Amino acid sequence: MTKNSDVRTYGKVCTISGKTFPGDTDNFYVNKNSDDGLHPYHKQFDNFRRTTGASVDRVRQLVTLINS
C-alpha cells in the first residue's frame, strides 16, 4: 500500500503516458478506492480521453506514436 505522503514526495506515474507527475489533486483526480487516493491517469490525458471518446488503450497508442 502506498501512502499519500510517499506519492506526493516522489511523484505518481500516469498509467496512460508512463510519465511521472507530482502526486497531487492538481495533476490527478481523487479516487477514494485507490491505495494513494488518486486516479491512475493524469488529468489532461484523462480529459482528452473523455472528450474524444477514445479508450485508454487508444490514447496509450497515440502517446507512444507521438513519443517515438
C-alpha positions in Angstrom: 0.0 0.0 0.0 1.3 3.4 -0.9 1.0 6.3 1.5 -0.2 9.7 0.2 2.9 11.3 1.6 5.1 8.9 -0.5 3.2 9.8 -3.7 3.4 13.5 -3.0 7.2 13.3 -2.3 8.2 11.1 -5.2 5.5 11.7 -7.7 3.0 9.5 -9.4 3.2 7.7 -12.7 0.4 8.3 -15.2 -0.6 4.9 -16.4 -1.6 6.3 -19.8 1.6 8.2 -20.6 4.1 6.5 -18.3 5.4 9.9 -17.2 5.8 11.0 -13.6 4.0 14.0 -12.3 3.7 15.5 -8.8 1.1 13.3 -7.0 -1.5 15.9 -6.1 -5.0 16.9 -7.0 -3.7 19.5 -9.5 -2.5 16.6 -11.6 -4.7 13.7 -10.7 -8.4 13.3 -9.8 -9.3 12.0 -6.4 -10.2 8.3 -6.2 -11.1 7.1 -2.7 -10.9 3.4 -3.9 -7.2 3.6 -4.8 -4.3 3.0 -2.3 -3.0 6.5 -2.7 -6.3 8.3 -3.0 -5.6 9.4 -6.6 -6.9 8.2 -10.0 -4.2 6.5 -12.1 -4.4 8.9 -15.1 -3.1 12.4 -15.3 -6.0 14.9 -15.6 -5.0 16.2 -19.0 -4.7 12.7 -20.5 -8.0 11.6 -18.9 -9.8 14.8 -20.1 -8.5 14.1 -23.7 -9.7 10.5 -23.4 -13.1 11.5 -22.2 -13.7 14.3 -24.8 -12.6 12.2 -27.7 -14.4 9.1 -26.5 -11.2 7.1 -27.0 -10.3 4.1 -24.9 -7.3 4.1 -22.6 -5.5 1.7 -24.9 -6.1 4.0 -27.9 -4.7 7.0 -26.0 -1.7 5.0 -24.9 -1.1 4.0 -28.6 -1.3 7.7 -29.6 1.1 8.8 -26.9 3.6 6.0 -27.9 3.3 7.1 -31.5 3.9 10.8 -30.6 6.9 9.9 -28.4 8.6 7.6 -30.9 
